[in-house]
């Protein structure tokens, strides 16, 4: 009787997990054909410094609403130009970020 019960059970698929539909197998990657997103200030204001150090002289303030250009990086510091005021100097990367754009492959 036990044998008849075993025959009545449905047969489970033995297909490997990699046999998922193509849409579910999409990979998220950066979008190399699109320009990078702009940097933004993560705090209400960030001190612009003369050197890439918290102990260097403050030369200005970069406010959240200001637009700025990043020229180079050194460790966790970015050398910027505040396009609103024209002030150039270093800001900590802890307060400035760049969003990343991801595309489905």
C-alpha positions in Angstrom: 0.0 0.0 0.0 2.9 2.3 0.7 4.2 1.9 -2.8 0.9 3.0 -4.3 1.0 6.2 -2.2 4.5 7.0 -3.4 3.4 6.8 -7.1 0.6 9.3 -6.4 3.0 12.0 -5.3 4.0 14.7 -7.8 7.4 14.5 -9.3 9.6 17.5 -8.2 11.7 19.3 -10.8 15.4 18.5 -10.7 16.3 21.6 -12.8 19.2 23.6 -11.2 18.5 27.0 -9.7 20.3 28.7 -12.6 17.5 27.8 -14.9 15.5 30.8 -13.7 13.7 33.0 -16.3 15.9 35.6 -18.1 14.2 38.6 -16.4 15.0 37.2 -12.9 18.6 36.7 -13.9 19.3 40.4 -14.6 22.4 41.8 -13.0 22.6 45.3 -11.6 25.8 47.2 -12.8 27.0 50.8 -13.1 25.9 52.5 -16.3 29.1 53.3 -18.2 27.4 55.0 -21.1 25.8 57.7 -18.8 27.6 60.6 -17.2 28.3 60.4 -13.5 25.9 62.1 -11.1 27.0 65.4 -9.5 28.4 65.6 -6.0 26.2 66.9 -3.2 26.7 68.2 0.3 25.4 65.8 3.0 25.2 68.3 5.8 23.7 71.8 6.1 27.2 73.3 5.7 30.8 72.1 5.3 34.0 74.0 6.1 36.2 74.6 3.1 39.9 74.4 4.2 43.2 75.5 2.8 44.7 72.0 3.1 43.3 68.5 3.4 43.3 68.5 7.2 40.8 69.4 9.9 43.6 71.5 11.5 44.2 73.7 8.5 42.8 77.2 8.1 39.1 77.6 7.1 38.8 79.6 3.9 35.0 79.4 3.4 31.8 77.5 3.9 30.1 75.2 1.4 26.3 75.2 2.0 24.0 72.4 1.0 22.3 74.6 -1.7 25.6 75.5 -3.4 26.8 74.0 -6.6 30.5 73.0 -6.7 33.1 71.3 -8.9 35.4 68.6 -7.6 38.9 68.9 -9.2 40.8 66.1 -7.4 40.8 63.7 -4.4 43.3 63.0 -1.7 42.4 60.2 0.6 38.9 61.2 2.0 39.3 64.8 1.0 38.1 66.6 -2.2 39.6 69.7 -3.7 36.6 71.8 -4.8 35.5 75.1 -6.2 32.3 76.5 -4.8 30.6 77.8 -7.9 28.4 80.1 -5.9 31.2 82.0 -4.2 34.3 81.1 -6.2 36.1 79.8 -3.1 38.6 77.0 -3.7 39.8 74.5 -1.1 39.4 71.1 0.5 36.3 69.6 2.0 36.0 66.3 3.9 34.5 63.4 1.9 32.6 62.5 5.1 30.2 65.4 4.3 30.1 65.2 0.5 28.8 62.3 -1.6 28.0 61.3 -5.1 24.9 59.2 -5.9 25.5 56.1 -8.0 23.4 55.2 -10.9 22.8 51.5 -11.5 21.4 49.9 -14.6 19.8 46.5 -15.2 21.9 44.4 -17.5 
